[in-house]
């Protein structure tokens, strides 16, 4: 008896960002990460230097509120490739800018 099941064809391709879109760049210098059993949520914020009033409030509350600039939700299966890509880019960045003294401290 012949198998009439259609054969699946595998196609390899590369996905590239569509640079023609008018999506603006968004700056963030803080990322909060949360997860569920199904996805990871990366919440990007912009933390600016605190005013004297904000500093006093932060000292008493131990909380600094930072405006959310973007919230990105990705499936769990996406995360290992994201981590690997970030590590690879960090390695290349470090090799490219090895003569620059980068601070390991806060960026804000």
Order of alpha helices (4+ residues) and beta strands (2+ residues): beta-beta-alpha-beta-alpha
